[in-house]
Amino acid sequence: MSAFLVDGDPTAPIRILLAHGAGAPMTSPFMDALTRRLAGQGLGVSRFEFGYMAARRTSGKRTPPPKAERLMDEMIDAARAAAAELPAGGRLFIGGKSLGGRVASLVADRLLGDGTASGLVCFGYPFHPPGQPAKLRTTHLAGLVCPALIVQGERDPFGSREEVEALAAGGALSSAIGIFWATDGDHDLGPRGGSGATRAGNLAAAAAEAERFVREVAARR
């Protein structure tokens, strides 16, 4: 696990811990843009990198990521370290982009149960590999207890609106999970030209919905 990159007010009572996607670091354009908007909503944000991604910075080699399950301990360690930095009474939410959000979802109930985290926020959840809708990554989501928000592009190749709504209707997603749809968005929430939406608008809407969600959950827990 890398050191935290902290944005926003370090004394904010709500902090979101974000991990990156499989192929891009915590300082990717998407992560930078999203973090700016979350911090602009008055939230604290801590970013970190899994060991394999941090190693790329020194080696320059693009080694593939380990399986998500092998990254769970790193996410747990990062969450506990971030929670230890919270002000008294502060609340931590865990999540991330794509792979980062998936790993967070695998440990969310454990961290909710021990009081480390209050909720989960995922941006572009990888419900399945692109072009392989039968290879679902949702088994653990059916029984999820942790309050969760997934922000998903409507035409995300890792799980489109049509596909995800069918999963929800079939009981594959827990009732603890809310989904916010980015208009015509791809995996980075970017819409097509002529859709009437913009990437900046979708990112702003995603940050606003994330803020609404974490404040609502924090107020009732």
PASEBA-1860 file (N, C-alpha, C; in nm, 3 decimals):
! residues 221
1> MSAFLVDG> 0.084/-0.120/0.000/0.000/0.000/0.000/0.087/0.125/0.000 ~ 0.051/0.221/-0.083/0.127/0.347/-0.090/0.080/0.442/0.019 ~ 0.153/0.552/0.033/0.110/0.658/0.124/-0.015/0.725/0.068 ~ -0.094/0.783/0.156/-0.217/0.850/0.112/-0.187/0.980/0.039 ~ -0.267/1.007/-0.062/-0.273/1.138/-0.125/-0.404/1.200/-0.077 ~ -0.393/1.305/0.005/-0.509/1.359/0.075/-0.554/1.489/0.009 ~ -0.684/1.500/-0.015/-0.744/1.621/-0.073/-0.861/1.665/0.014 ~ -0.893/1.793/0.004/-1.003/1.847/0.083/-0.959/1.879/0.225
9> DPTAPIRI> -1.055/1.914/0.306/-1.031/1.952/0.444/-0.988/1.831/0.526 ~ -0.866/1.829/0.581/-0.821/1.713/0.658/-0.900/1.692/0.786 ~ -0.975/1.795/0.830/-1.056/1.781/0.950/-1.204/1.753/0.918 ~ -1.235/1.730/0.791/-1.375/1.703/0.753/-1.426/1.581/0.827 ~ -1.550/1.584/0.875/-1.603/1.471/0.952/-1.635/1.348/0.868 ~ -1.639/1.365/0.735/-1.662/1.251/0.646/-1.545/1.243/0.548 ~ -1.486/1.124/0.540/-1.374/1.102/0.447/-1.405/0.981/0.361 ~ -1.370/0.992/0.232/-1.385/0.881/0.139/-1.247/0.830/0.101
17> LLAHGAGA> -1.224/0.701/0.120/-1.100/0.636/0.081/-1.119/0.575/-0.057 ~ -1.039/0.617/-0.154/-1.055/0.571/-0.292/-0.933/0.495/-0.341 ~ -0.957/0.379/-0.400/-0.853/0.303/-0.470/-0.875/0.316/-0.620 ~ -0.771/0.298/-0.696/-0.771/0.319/-0.840/-0.823/0.197/-0.917 ~ -0.835/0.214/-1.048/-0.873/0.103/-1.135/-0.755/0.013/-1.166 ~ -0.779/-0.091/-1.245/-0.677/-0.193/-1.269/-0.555/-0.141/-1.342 ~ -0.575/-0.049/-1.439/-0.465/-0.012/-1.524/-0.415/0.130/-1.511 ~ -0.473/0.208/-1.423/-0.435/0.349/-1.410/-0.411/0.383/-1.264
25> PMTSPFMD> -0.317/0.473/-1.235/-0.280/0.503/-1.097/-0.381/0.593/-1.027 ~ -0.351/0.623/-0.902/-0.441/0.708/-0.824/-0.441/0.852/-0.873 ~ -0.345/0.887/-0.960/-0.337/1.022/-1.015/-0.383/1.026/-1.160 ~ -0.462/0.929/-1.203/-0.515/0.930/-1.340/-0.605/1.051/-1.359 ~ -0.628/1.095/-1.483/-0.718/1.209/-1.505/-0.856/1.188/-1.443 ~ -0.909/1.066/-1.450/-1.040/1.041/-1.390/-1.035/1.060/-1.239 ~ -0.935/1.001/-1.174/-0.925/1.011/-1.029/-0.901/1.154/-0.985 ~ -0.819/1.228/-1.059/-0.794/1.368/-1.025/-0.922/1.450/-1.035
33> ALTRRLAG> -0.996/1.431/-1.146/-1.117/1.510/-1.168/-1.224/1.476/-1.065 ~ -1.241/1.348/-1.036/-1.341/1.307/-0.938/-1.306/1.359/-0.800 ~ -1.180/1.347/-0.762/-1.137/1.391/-0.629/-1.159/1.540/-0.610 ~ -1.127/1.619/-0.712/-1.149/1.764/-0.703/-1.296/1.794/-0.674 ~ -1.383/1.724/-0.739/-1.525/1.750/-0.722/-1.575/1.702/-0.586 ~ -1.527/1.589/-0.540/-1.566/1.541/-0.407/-1.516/1.636/-0.298 ~ -1.392/1.679/-0.311/-1.337/1.774/-0.213/-1.411/1.906/-0.219 ~ -1.457/1.944/-0.337/-1.534/2.067/-0.352/-1.670/2.060/-0.287
41> QGLGVSRF> -1.715/1.938/-0.256/-1.842/1.919/-0.186/-1.823/1.921/-0.034 ~ -1.701/1.949/0.010/-1.675/1.955/0.153/-1.635/1.823/0.216 ~ -1.605/1.724/0.133/-1.565/1.594/0.184/-1.413/1.584/0.187 ~ -1.362/1.506/0.278/-1.221/1.471/0.275/-1.203/1.349/0.185 ~ -1.094/1.343/0.112/-1.068/1.230/0.023/-0.924/1.183/0.043 ~ -0.908/1.053/0.061/-0.775/0.993/0.067/-0.763/0.891/-0.046 ~ -0.660/0.906/-0.127/-0.632/0.809/-0.233/-0.509/0.727/-0.197 ~ -0.506/0.603/-0.242/-0.387/0.520/-0.222/-0.374/0.425/-0.341
49> EFGYMAAR> -0.256/0.365/-0.352/-0.232/0.268/-0.458/-0.201/0.131/-0.399 ~ -0.255/0.029/-0.463/-0.216/-0.107/-0.427/-0.069/-0.126/-0.461 ~ -0.009/-0.223/-0.396/0.134/-0.245/-0.410/0.179/-0.264/-0.554 ~ 0.102/-0.337/-0.634/0.144/-0.363/-0.772/0.151/-0.234/-0.852 ~ 0.058/-0.141/-0.826/0.057/-0.014/-0.899/0.168/0.077/-0.849 ~ 0.189/0.081/-0.718/0.298/0.162/-0.664/0.432/0.114/-0.718 ~ 0.446/-0.019/-0.737/0.572/-0.074/-0.789/0.599/-0.029/-0.932 ~ 0.493/-0.004/-1.008/0.512/0.042/-1.146/0.584/0.176/-1.151
57> RTSGKRTP> 0.564/0.258/-1.050/0.626/0.391/-1.050/0.779/0.381/-1.043 ~ 0.829/0.277/-0.978/0.973/0.261/-0.965/1.032/0.169/-1.072 ~ 0.958/0.067/-1.109/1.011/-0.029/-1.207/0.983/0.011/-1.351 ~ 0.873/0.083/-1.372/0.834/0.118/-1.507/0.770/0.002/-1.583 ~ 0.756/-0.112/-1.518/0.699/-0.230/-1.583/0.549/-0.237/-1.555 ~ 0.469/-0.262/-1.661/0.324/-0.270/-1.645/0.284/-0.413/-1.612 ~ 0.312/-0.452/-1.489/0.272/-0.585/-1.444/0.121/-0.588/-1.426 ~ 0.056/-0.698/-1.462/-0.089/-0.706/-1.447/-0.128/-0.707/-1.300
65> PPKAERLM> -0.249/-0.661/-1.271/-0.292/-0.662/-1.131/-0.319/-0.803/-1.082 ~ -0.301/-0.828/-0.953/-0.342/-0.956/-0.896/-0.494/-0.970/-0.901 ~ -0.544/-1.086/-0.873/-0.688/-1.103/-0.859/-0.739/-1.015/-0.745 ~ -0.863/-0.970/-0.760/-0.919/-0.877/-0.661/-0.910/-0.932/-0.519 ~ -0.933/-1.062/-0.505/-0.932/-1.122/-0.372/-0.795/-1.110/-0.305 ~ -0.689/-1.104/-0.384/-0.554/-1.094/-0.327/-0.520/-0.951/-0.284 ~ -0.608/-0.857/-0.315/-0.586/-0.718/-0.276/-0.668/-0.678/-0.153 ~ -0.746/-0.771/-0.102/-0.836/-0.738/0.008/-0.761/-0.691/0.133
73> DEMIDAAR> -0.653/-0.758/0.167/-0.580/-0.720/0.288/-0.523/-0.578/0.276 ~ -0.478/-0.541/0.156/-0.427/-0.406/0.138/-0.537/-0.302/0.157 ~ -0.657/-0.332/0.109/-0.769/-0.241/0.128/-0.805/-0.229/0.275 ~ -0.806/-0.340/0.345/-0.836/-0.338/0.488/-0.733/-0.255/0.564 ~ -0.606/-0.276/0.533/-0.500/-0.200/0.600/-0.515/-0.050/0.572 ~ -0.545/-0.015/0.446/-0.561/0.125/0.410/-0.680/0.186/0.483 ~ -0.790/0.112/0.491/-0.909/0.163/0.557/-0.883/0.186/0.706 ~ -0.816/0.096/0.768/-0.789/0.112/0.912/-0.693/0.228/0.937
81> AAAAELPA> -0.597/0.247/0.848/-0.506/0.360/0.862/-0.579/0.492/0.841 ~ -0.668/0.495/0.741/-0.745/0.617/0.714/-0.840/0.647/0.829 ~ -0.903/0.544/0.884/-0.995/0.563/0.996/-0.923/0.619/1.118 ~ -0.798/0.579/1.137/-0.722/0.626/1.252/-0.690/0.774/1.243 ~ -0.698/0.831/1.122/-0.669/0.973/1.102/-0.794/1.061/1.112 ~ -0.911/1.001/1.128/-1.035/1.079/1.134/-1.043/1.160/1.263 ~ -1.110/1.275/1.256/-1.137/1.347/1.381/-1.237/1.269/1.465 ~ -1.249/1.303/1.591/-1.343/1.234/1.679/-1.483/1.238/1.620
89> GGRLFIGG> -1.546/1.122/1.613/-1.681/1.113/1.558/-1.687/1.111/1.407 ~ -1.570/1.110/1.341/-1.567/1.111/1.195/-1.612/0.978/1.136 ~ -1.651/0.984/1.009/-1.699/0.865/0.940/-1.615/0.839/0.816 ~ -1.580/0.713/0.793/-1.504/0.674/0.676/-1.592/0.593/0.581 ~ -1.583/0.627/0.453/-1.647/0.550/0.347/-1.536/0.498/0.256 ~ -1.547/0.373/0.213/-1.446/0.314/0.128/-1.501/0.295/-0.013 ~ -1.412/0.285/-0.109/-1.457/0.263/-0.246/-1.345/0.283/-0.345 ~ -1.384/0.315/-0.468/-1.283/0.337/-0.570/-1.339/0.324/-0.708
97> KSLGGRVA> -1.247/0.329/-0.803/-1.278/0.320/-0.945/-1.262/0.175/-0.990 ~ -1.362/0.119/-1.052/-1.354/-0.013/-1.116/-1.297/-0.118/-1.020 ~ -1.175/-0.167/-1.047/-1.114/-0.268/-0.959/-1.110/-0.222/-0.815 ~ -1.075/-0.094/-0.792/-1.069/-0.043/-0.656/-1.201/-0.055/-0.584 ~ -1.309/-0.023/-0.655/-1.442/-0.037/-0.596/-1.479/-0.181/-0.572 ~ -1.439/-0.268/-0.664/-1.469/-0.410/-0.646/-1.399/-0.465/-0.522 ~ -1.272/-0.432/-0.504/-1.200/-0.479/-0.385/-1.266/-0.424/-0.258 ~ -1.301/-0.297/-0.261/-1.368/-0.238/-0.146/-1.499/-0.310/-0.114
105> SLVADRLL> -1.571/-0.349/-0.218/-1.699/-0.418/-0.195/-1.679/-0.556/-0.132 ~ -1.565/-0.618/-0.160/-1.537/-0.750/-0.103/-1.510/-0.744/0.047 ~ -1.466/-0.629/0.097/-1.432/-0.617/0.241/-1.529/-0.524/0.314 ~ -1.627/-0.471/0.245/-1.714/-0.368/0.305/-1.789/-0.419/0.427 ~ -1.846/-0.536/0.420/-1.922/-0.586/0.534/-1.832/-0.611/0.655 ~ -1.711/-0.658/0.630/-1.617/-0.681/0.741/-1.582/-0.549/0.809 ~ -1.556/-0.446/0.729/-1.517/-0.317/0.786/-1.635/-0.242/0.846 ~ -1.754/-0.268/0.795/-1.874/-0.214/0.859/-1.892/-0.279/0.995
113> GDGTASGL> -1.874/-0.410/1.000/-1.896/-0.485/1.123/-1.801/-0.448/1.235 ~ -1.677/-0.412/1.201/-1.584/-0.377/1.308/-1.577/-0.228/1.334 ~ -1.664/-0.152/1.266/-1.674/-0.009/1.293/-1.573/0.077/1.218 ~ -1.496/0.017/1.127/-1.397/0.094/1.053/-1.463/0.184/0.949 ~ -1.559/0.130/0.876/-1.623/0.202/0.766/-1.773/0.210/0.787 ~ -1.832/0.315/0.731/-1.977/0.335/0.741/-2.050/0.303/0.612 ~ -1.978/0.295/0.500/-2.044/0.271/0.373/-1.944/0.253/0.261 ~ -1.999/0.229/0.142/-1.922/0.193/0.024/-1.967/0.280/-0.093
121> VCFGYPFH> -1.870/0.334/-0.168/-1.901/0.413/-0.288/-1.812/0.364/-0.402 ~ -1.874/0.313/-0.508/-1.800/0.260/-0.623/-1.831/0.342/-0.747 ~ -1.728/0.369/-0.826/-1.744/0.443/-0.950/-1.704/0.352/-1.066 ~ -1.802/0.314/-1.147/-1.776/0.223/-1.258/-1.746/0.083/-1.209 ~ -1.844/0.018/-1.145/-1.821/-0.117/-1.093/-1.806/-0.215/-1.210 ~ -1.705/-0.303/-1.205/-1.686/-0.401/-1.313/-1.773/-0.526/-1.293 ~ -1.898/-0.515/-1.330/-1.989/-0.627/-1.309/-1.945/-0.752/-1.385 ~ -1.882/-0.734/-1.499/-1.829/-0.844/-1.578/-1.721/-0.788/-1.671
129> PPGQPAKL> -1.633/-0.873/-1.725/-1.536/-0.824/-1.824/-1.610/-0.778/-1.950 ~ -1.559/-0.679/-2.020/-1.625/-0.634/-2.144/-1.643/-0.749/-2.243 ~ -1.763/-0.758/-2.297/-1.793/-0.862/-2.395/-1.815/-0.999/-2.336 ~ -1.812/-1.012/-2.203/-1.831/-1.143/-2.139/-1.935/-1.132/-2.027 ~ -2.058/-1.102/-2.062/-2.161/-1.077/-1.960/-2.193/-1.196/-1.871 ~ -2.153/-1.316/-1.913/-2.181/-1.434/-1.830/-2.080/-1.448/-1.716 ~ -1.966/-1.380/-1.725/-1.863/-1.390/-1.621/-1.887/-1.282/-1.515 ~ -1.990/-1.302/-1.437/-2.031/-1.200/-1.340/-1.939/-1.197/-1.218
137> RTTHLAGL> -1.926/-1.075/-1.164/-1.849/-1.053/-1.041/-1.943/-0.998/-0.934 ~ -2.051/-1.067/-0.914/-2.158/-1.014/-0.829/-2.201/-1.107/-0.717 ~ -2.139/-1.222/-0.703/-2.188/-1.320/-0.604/-2.199/-1.258/-0.466 ~ -2.099/-1.184/-0.424/-2.098/-1.125/-0.290/-2.194/-1.008/-0.276 ~ -2.235/-0.951/-0.388/-2.322/-0.833/-0.382/-2.466/-0.868/-0.346 ~ -2.505/-0.993/-0.366/-2.643/-1.032/-0.336/-2.673/-1.022/-0.187 ~ -2.573/-1.051/-0.104/-2.595/-1.049/0.040/-2.530/-0.931/0.111 ~ -2.489/-0.831/0.037/-2.419/-0.716/0.097/-2.509/-0.646/0.198
145> VCPALIVQ> -2.455/-0.617/0.316/-2.526/-0.547/0.422/-2.485/-0.399/0.427 ~ -2.361/-0.372/0.395/-2.307/-0.236/0.402/-2.382/-0.142/0.309 ~ -2.425/-0.025/0.356/-2.488/0.073/0.265/-2.393/0.106/0.151 ~ -2.443/0.102/0.029/-2.355/0.117/-0.086/-2.420/0.201/-0.195 ~ -2.334/0.273/-0.266/-2.374/0.348/-0.384/-2.280/0.309/-0.497 ~ -2.339/0.273/-0.612/-2.261/0.248/-0.732/-2.298/0.354/-0.834 ~ -2.198/0.428/-0.880/-2.217/0.527/-0.986/-2.171/0.461/-1.116 ~ -2.262/0.445/-1.210/-2.234/0.367/-1.330/-2.277/0.442/-1.456
153> GERDPFGS> -2.193/0.436/-1.559/-2.232/0.490/-1.688/-2.340/0.403/-1.752 ~ -2.435/0.466/-1.817/-2.547/0.390/-1.874/-2.502/0.289/-1.980 ~ -2.391/0.315/-2.048/-2.344/0.222/-2.151/-2.204/0.168/-2.117 ~ -2.177/0.155/-1.987/-2.049/0.100/-1.942/-2.034/-0.043/-1.995 ~ -1.924/-0.075/-2.066/-1.907/-0.211/-2.117/-1.883/-0.314/-2.007 ~ -1.855/-0.268/-1.886/-1.840/-0.359/-1.772/-1.974/-0.382/-1.701 ~ -2.080/-0.325/-1.752/-2.213/-0.340/-1.692/-2.301/-0.223/-1.730 ~ -2.379/-0.241/-1.836/-2.466/-0.134/-1.884/-2.592/-0.123/-1.798
161> REEVEALA> -2.667/-0.018/-1.823/-2.790/0.001/-1.746/-2.886/-0.116/-1.766 ~ -2.902/-0.159/-1.889/-2.992/-0.271/-1.917/-2.947/-0.396/-1.843 ~ -2.817/-0.425/-1.848/-2.766/-0.545/-1.782/-2.779/-0.537/-1.630 ~ -2.743/-0.424/-1.573/-2.744/-0.412/-1.427/-2.886/-0.409/-1.373 ~ -2.976/-0.345/-1.442/-3.115/-0.345/-1.397/-3.175/-0.485/-1.403 ~ -3.132/-0.564/-1.500/-3.177/-0.703/-1.506/-3.122/-0.784/-1.389 ~ -2.996/-0.758/-1.352/-2.937/-0.825/-1.237/-3.013/-0.789/-1.109 ~ -3.043/-0.661/-1.093/-3.116/-0.617/-0.974/-3.254/-0.680/-0.968
169> AGGALSSA> -3.322/-0.684/-1.082/-3.456/-0.742/-1.085/-3.453/-0.891/-1.054 ~ -3.343/-0.956/-1.086/-3.330/-1.099/-1.060/-3.277/-1.132/-0.922 ~ -3.256/-1.032/-0.839/-3.212/-1.056/-0.702/-3.063/-1.070/-0.684 ~ -2.984/-1.034/-0.787/-2.839/-1.049/-0.778/-2.773/-0.936/-0.700 ~ -2.849/-0.829/-0.673/-2.793/-0.715/-0.601/-2.874/-0.691/-0.474 ~ -2.805/-0.674/-0.363/-2.869/-0.648/-0.234/-2.949/-0.518/-0.238 ~ -3.051/-0.512/-0.155/-3.130/-0.389/-0.142/-3.050/-0.277/-0.075 ~ -2.933/-0.311/-0.019/-2.846/-0.210/0.042/-2.774/-0.126/-0.063
177> IGIFWATD> -2.781/-0.170/-0.189/-2.708/-0.103/-0.298/-2.800/-0.010/-0.375 ~ -2.761/0.116/-0.383/-2.828/0.212/-0.470/-2.742/0.237/-0.592 ~ -2.804/0.265/-0.705/-2.728/0.289/-0.828/-2.767/0.424/-0.885 ~ -2.666/0.502/-0.919/-2.686/0.631/-0.984/-2.631/0.621/-1.125 ~ -2.714/0.657/-1.224/-2.676/0.640/-1.364/-2.623/0.770/-1.423 ~ -2.503/0.764/-1.478/-2.443/0.877/-1.549/-2.493/0.873/-1.693 ~ -2.556/0.978/-1.737/-2.623/0.982/-1.866/-2.530/0.945/-1.981 ~ -2.563/0.837/-2.051/-2.489/0.791/-2.170/-2.341/0.767/-2.140
185> GDHDLGPR> -2.308/0.746/-2.014/-2.168/0.736/-1.975/-2.103/0.604/-2.009 ~ -1.972/0.609/-2.038/-1.892/0.489/-2.054/-1.829/0.451/-1.920 ~ -1.720/0.374/-1.922/-1.660/0.329/-1.796/-1.600/0.444/-1.716 ~ -1.566/0.553/-1.784/-1.516/0.674/-1.717/-1.624/0.781/-1.709 ~ -1.749/0.742/-1.728/-1.867/0.828/-1.721/-1.876/0.926/-1.838 ~ -1.795/0.908/-1.941/-1.797/0.997/-2.056/-1.909/0.963/-2.152 ~ -1.990/1.062/-2.195/-2.098/1.038/-2.291/-2.051/1.057/-2.435 ~ -2.134/1.015/-2.528/-2.105/1.039/-2.669/-2.148/1.180/-2.708
193> GGSGATRA> -2.084/1.232/-2.811/-2.125/1.360/-2.863/-2.268/1.351/-2.915 ~ -2.344/1.456/-2.892/-2.482/1.457/-2.936/-2.579/1.395/-2.837 ~ -2.527/1.345/-2.724/-2.615/1.284/-2.624/-2.685/1.388/-2.538 ~ -2.632/1.511/-2.541/-2.686/1.615/-2.455/-2.619/1.620/-2.319 ~ -2.530/1.522/-2.292/-2.457/1.519/-2.165/-2.311/1.549/-2.191 ~ -2.236/1.581/-2.085/-2.092/1.604/-2.094/-2.022/1.524/-1.986 ~ -1.893/1.498/-2.009/-1.815/1.427/-1.907/-1.808/1.510/-1.778 ~ -1.785/1.641/-1.794/-1.778/1.727/-1.676/-1.909/1.727/-1.600
201> GNLAAAAA> -2.019/1.731/-1.672/-2.150/1.729/-1.608/-2.176/1.598/-1.537 ~ -2.137/1.487/-1.600/-2.156/1.357/-1.536/-2.070/1.342/-1.411 ~ -1.947/1.393/-1.416/-1.861/1.387/-1.298/-1.916/1.473/-1.185 ~ -1.966/1.590/-1.220/-2.025/1.677/-1.117/-2.147/1.612/-1.054 ~ -2.229/1.549/-1.137/-2.348/1.481/-1.085/-2.309/1.362/-0.999 ~ -2.204/1.290/-1.039/-2.157/1.176/-0.960/-2.108/1.220/-0.823 ~ -2.031/1.329/-0.819/-1.981/1.380/-0.692/-2.094/1.429/-0.603 ~ -2.192/1.495/-0.662/-2.306/1.544/-0.584/-2.386/1.429/-0.526
209> EAERFVRE> -2.405/1.323/-0.605/-2.480/1.207/-0.555/-2.400/1.135/-0.446 ~ -2.270/1.125/-0.464/-2.187/1.063/-0.361/-2.194/1.141/-0.231 ~ -2.190/1.274/-0.241/-2.201/1.356/-0.120/-2.336/1.334/-0.052 ~ -2.443/1.334/-0.130/-2.576/1.313/-0.073/-2.581/1.179/0.001 ~ -2.527/1.076/-0.063/-2.531/0.942/-0.006/-2.453/0.934/0.125 ~ -2.328/0.981/0.125/-2.247/0.966/0.246/-2.302/1.049/0.361 ~ -2.353/1.166/0.332/-2.409/1.247/0.441/-2.536/1.184/0.496 ~ -2.616/1.126/0.410/-2.739/1.061/0.456/-2.706/0.941/0.544
217> VAARR> -2.610/0.858/0.499/-2.572/0.741/0.577/-2.508/0.782/0.709 ~ -2.418/0.881/0.704/-2.352/0.927/0.826/-2.450/0.978/0.928 ~ -2.557/1.041/0.882/-2.655/1.099/0.974/-2.738/0.993/1.046 ~ -2.749/0.877/0.986/-2.835/0.776/1.050/-2.757/0.666/1.122 ~ -2.627/0.672/1.117/-2.549/0.566/1.181/-2.479/0.618/1.307
END
